[in-house]
Amino acid sequence: SMMFESLAEKMDQTVRKLRGTDKMTEANIGGALKEVRRAMLDADVNLRVVNQLIADVRERAVGQDVVAGVEPGQQFIKIIYEELTRVMGKDAAPLSTRAAGAGPTVVLLAGLQGAGKTTAAAKLALYVKSRKAEKPSAAAALEANPPPAPPAPTGPPPKVLLVACDVYRPAAVEQLQTLAGMIDVDVFTDDLSLGAVEIARRGLAVATEGKYHTVIIDTAGRQVINDKLMRELRDVKAAAKPDETLLVVDAMTGQEAANLTRAFNDDVGITGAILTKLDGDTRGGAALSVQSVSGKPIKFVGTGEKVERLEPFFPERMASRILG
Ligand code: GDP
């Protein structure tokens, strides 16, 4: 497969050792494993995550017979891709939505300040409004027996309400309003002194009353993880009962993404993540760390500052990027 080629090329020297062998052994894959390890560390995958993955690959590969007619190097590289995509989830994970008649779908966004949370809120609003969330994923469309396409939606676009719950930064509220104006989406704001929980409650009431399709709650970010932020998030979550709690992670944070994800998942509980700034010059190792640590999928990636730059996450594509 095309996908394996760049790594295969890079690993030519080491996987060449596998030629003419009929079994993968510690001795003949050791060098190749070292190269994979280096590639993942270069991609800024968290060290513990790298070690676990290498252990998994080693366990699967050592002792495995080399399949007749298959280039052994290709067989080894295939194992690596399979382990990586296994960790990242096989298919693109769509946004969970509420059944028709069950009220608006609620999405809660969390993350550190500067991660791209407010931008992601607007991006997601546009995505839902554009009905991209209703289309079968590209991965599903590639399946041998693709599920029947849903009937083309008719009528006005889904109504989305953005709720501004960053009560500590009036500038964040303004930013959300500016972005929402660009995509013609409504924003709910209220007196910031009411606190995040009360604003979320009121926003949800407005959304239910106004028959909105989706509510996206933008919460406060901090420079660092702190107890007050986590408590507030837990409270907003308890009040809003979101269908999705998505952690917004800056792909450029590299190694730190693992600790960040662990903290948010343990303290608040997440259902997935949005990885931002993938247009930067990062190999995207954070993706692997986030999913390995939380077991939750990355649902979307941000690929630019513009509000249109949101895409579903494709594990296989990311595996290729990480391995370089
Ligand atoms: P917040 O503090 O988490 O709400 O972060 P913001 O949404 O204000 O984003 C912080 C900065 O990152 C802004 O300058 C955004 O334009 C920028 N940003 C957000 N997402 C992306 C992305 O996917 N790619 C790039 N290049 N910049 C982004």
Residues whose N, C-alpha, C, O or C-beta is under 5 A from the ligand:
A	BS01	GDP	L112 Q113 G114 A115 G116 K117 T118 T119 A120 G221 T276 K277 L278 D279 G302 T303 G304 E305 R309
